[in-house]
Amino acid sequence: MTGILFPNVEAPDLHVMSFNIRRRFERITWPSADRWPTRKQRLRTFLNANRPHLLGSQEAMPDQARWVQESLGSQYRHVGLGRGKDRGGEGTPLFYDRDRIEVESWEQVMLSDTPDVPGSTGWGNTIPRVAVIAELRDHATGARFTFVNTHFDAFSHRARRRSATWLHELVAARQGPLLFTADVNAHVRSRELAEMFSERLLVDTWSYAPARRTAEWGTFNNYRRPKQGARRIDAVLATPDVGVRAVGIDPRPTGTQWPSDHLPVQAVVRIPGGSAL
């Protein structure tokens, strides 16, 4: 793959990506491009070429998480488990480049009224929804920040509205810079998700960026030619103190097809509080 959107991002900047990699299904799926054995190498090629410092992924089964980590390279690790009662199955793991990022602590919560009960549901979502919250340190600058990665419900408007409120409350209760990646399953700027931006505690990096490397493509293309003006349901958000340098959504297939039914959203950011380089 050629023409990487953000090659050679160096400190103090960080390359961040949100990518729903599409869960592996055992049954034959439609379209054929969705079959994991036929697209896993495309995913590996894309990730190995782009290699963000931080990747918030969605819909990753345990074997897929291992595949993603191996595809990114030997210096990468991840945190995050499955959303099931046994903490197995599909999850939202956060991948990080150990040469740049140290995980100081992390936790996993359910998007429900019982966040500490694995596999719990609520708010209108019948499928468990999970979030990974990590406290990170940038080795290059010493800057510390929070990173949150999750996947809002696909079927319930009420669940998405409540999840947006949960995010607002989480950010309001914390101090310091924060990054958020997710598949929010509605247009990022839709009314049902407006609470994410209440009191301007978070900003949409796409709207905030001084440079956009691409058009704003709809991010759920379902292995079809992407469309401008379609819903961007994948997000990279940040607290306003984070310096947003550039954003982009690469609409091109990897080879002859796309590695997922979603397009990844990418951002280059600068976390405040670090030492000058």
Buried (B, 14 or more C-beta within 10 A) or exposed (E): BEEBBBEEBEBBBBBBBBBBBBBBEEEEBEEEBBBBEEBBBBBBBBBEBBBBBBBBBBBBBBEBBEBBBEBBEEEBBBBBBBBBEEBBBBBBBBBBBBEBBEBEEBEBBBBBEEBEBBBBBBBBBEEBBBBBBBBBBBBBBEBBBBBBBBBBBBEBBEBBBBBBBBBBEBBEEBEBBBBBBBBBBBBBBBEBBEBBBBEEBBBBBBBBBEEEBBEBBBBBBBBEEBEEEBBBBBBBBBBEEBBBBBBBBBBBBBEEBBBBBBBBBBBBBBBBEBEEE
